[in-house]
């Protein structure tokens, strides 16, 4: 398959990210940022670049990053097609 056919197929079937709503994309990015915040102290101990980036105490920065990510994820979450279901 040549470049022309590949570009034609991409134009007909765009990647999944381009079909996502902006709110869902922000939600996914916020979850990734919150996850990075959760593992920031572990990365601090093993990756020298993160150690230089964060400075002396990674815990407060990790907590702020995690809370900010989860707050953004909470406010951008939308359920899809589950209005008729209840827990009872």
N, C-alpha and C positions, 0 to 999 in steps of 0.2 A: 504494500500500500504506500503510495507516494505522499508527498507533502500536500498536494492539491486535494486528494481524497480525505486526508486527515483533517484538513481545515474545513472541508465541506461537512464532514461528520460532526465536528465540533460546533459548526454553525447551526446544524439541524438539531442536535442534542446537546445543549449547553451543560456544563458541569452542574452538579447539585447545588453548589454554593450560590450560583447566580439565580437559582430558582427559589432560594430561601428568602423569607421576609427579613427586613432589617432588624426587627426585634428579636427574632430567633437567632440571628447571627451574633448580636450583642450578648444574648443569653449564653451561647456556647463559649464565646470568648471570656465572659465573666467567670464561668465555671472553670475554665483552664487557668485563669489568673488566680482564682481562689485555691485551686489545687497546687499551683506553684508556691503560693503563700504557705500552704500547709507543710510542704517539703523544703521550705527555705532553710531551716536550721540544719537539715541533713545535707543539703547542697553546700551550705556554708562550710561544713566540716570537710568536704571532699573535693570541692572545686575551687582552686585558688582565685579564679576570676571573680567568683561570687564573694569570696572573702574580701577582696580589694574593693568591690562595688559597695558592699554593705557596711564596711567599717568594723567597729569593735563589737557591737551588741546586735545580733540579728533578730532576737526575739520580738522586740516592739515593732520593728519594721515588718516582720513576718505576720504578726497579728493584725496590723493595720491593712496589709495587702490582702489577707484572708478575709477579714470582715468587709472590706470594701468590695471585693469580688463577690462574696455571697449576698451582700445587700443589692448590688446591681443585678445579680442573677434572680433574686427574689422578686424584684420589681419588674423585670422583663419577662418572667415566665408566663406562658399562655398554654392552656390545655387545648387540645385539638379534638373536637367532636365528642366530648364526654359529658355534655350537659344533661343528658337523660339518665345517667347512672348515679345511684346513691349508695351509701355504705349499708343501708338496711335491707 
